[in-house]
Amino acid sequence: MGPDSEAAVSASEVSGSVFPAEPFRIKVIEPLRFPPRLERERLIQEAGYNVFRLHAEDIYLDLLTDSGTSALSDRQMAALMLGNQAYAGSRNYFELERVVKEIFGFKFVLPVHQGRAAENILFSSLVQKGHFIPSNSHFDTTRANLMHNGGQPLDFPGPESRDLQTSSPFKGNMDIPKLKQFLESNYKSVPLVMLTVTNNTGGGQPVSLENIRAVSQLARKHRIPFFFDACRYAENAYFIQQREEGYANKTIPEIARDMFSYADGCTFSAKKDGLVNIGGLICLNDHSLLEKCRELLILMEGFPTYGGMACRDLQVMAVGLKEAQEQSYLESRVSQVQRFGDAVKAQGLPIIEPVGGHAVYVDAKKMLPQIPPEQFPAQVLAVELYREAGVRGVELGTCAFGSVDKNGNTIPHSYELLRLAVPRRVYTDRQLQVVADALGRINERKDSLKGLKLIEGEGPLRHFVASFHPL
Ligand SMILES: Cc1ncc(COP(=O)(O)O)c(C=O)c1O
């Protein structure tokens, strides 16, 4: 498909059907292995019942993350060959800078190797001990990077997000009255306000432009910088186009520019809506903040025209950023995730509704009420799904987001979710149906499932390294 200006024609119109099928065909394949059940039992036991510790080759369908797992297009593969591997002043940087400025509209662009490097550099420049950083919901690495810099992350998700199963178009929104109240008494201790689009922790739910404007107004009133965590901005823009009044006739690039026009900058993991396997960005308007970030970039990542990446990967990102804005791509992407959600729901499992942009989230708290949060119901479900079908999802619940008080008691997270993230341009609907069917079989014997005991892993990133014993 051509660039977005030509791509107002949707894939469904192209194919002449109402089914928004993929606007591409498969040119290269990667064979998959489906280890037999006994082997899967052994492998998950050896992995300490933590799917992060499995080898990727032992997984049939990998829905651990949509981050860095996209299939590259032929144009991106061709861009690899245009790499100009220079320490300073590579033409690939200038091409990336041009595309990023066109899409995001910020004045300054620093490349980094992935989103968390952007977070660490930005927060090291802005955040100090005693600071509070409000967001709709911070992601785990964002939260950990803020804490690492002495800040206290605060989540103010909107009231509509509280009921997981109630359908509402913008469940990723920030709670504006709460933010207003907080800023009125604490604005001096707030170095930046953040908005994660889409809200990954809250189910991949979008944020409306109305909400973006309201957050921006409050931040500006108190002269606080407002930053996006913009990983999935294109999917968010697509939801605005589809759901928010007044945007149906706007293109994705127009909506994206509108979104970013209210902010002072963003951190960006290009491993999502940059359609690359590695890469990220810091975008800024403020020159003195740029100077601080640039110095740290040189210290931690590399010279500002490569920022911790091979220059060829900057070129691949420039192409991926444009492809991720194509109307037909977004239509097929978001509708595939929707169909997957419908298939899981049809098997009788409770999921977050409406289905978000990049993943289906199963509500393990509701599905497995016999397993208390301190026995990690969503982790149990993740383990069971691997056992059942060689499929990997990820726990976003008390293991990832809970904590422990000074007496060693678990402080549970509000939700116990199994996230099934859909990599971009990678799996077919038929493969996702296999996952839904496997979940259906687990659902039939859900009452027999038992909890897990955490035996290793502490701190805000414990879920990556934890190990468990079955109870
Ligand atoms: C919302 C959000 N922010 C930040 C990150 C961190 O990005 P990266 O994995 O590129 O470091 C992620 C990664 O999944 C994310 O989903």
The ligand as an ORCA input file, in Angstrom:
! r2SCAN-3c Opt
* xyz 0 1
  C       3.644      1.535     27.556
  C       5.084      1.143     27.496
  N       6.033      2.029     27.836
  C       7.344      1.727     27.757
  C       7.770      0.492     27.347
  C       9.256      0.208     27.295
  O       9.732      0.087     25.999
  P      10.986     -0.845     25.630
  O      10.568     -2.256     25.817
  O      11.306     -0.498     24.212
  O      12.096     -0.486     26.560
  C       6.826     -0.470     26.994
  C       7.269     -1.809     26.549
  O       6.547     -2.736     26.425
  C       5.448     -0.136     27.069
  O       4.494     -1.000     26.710
*
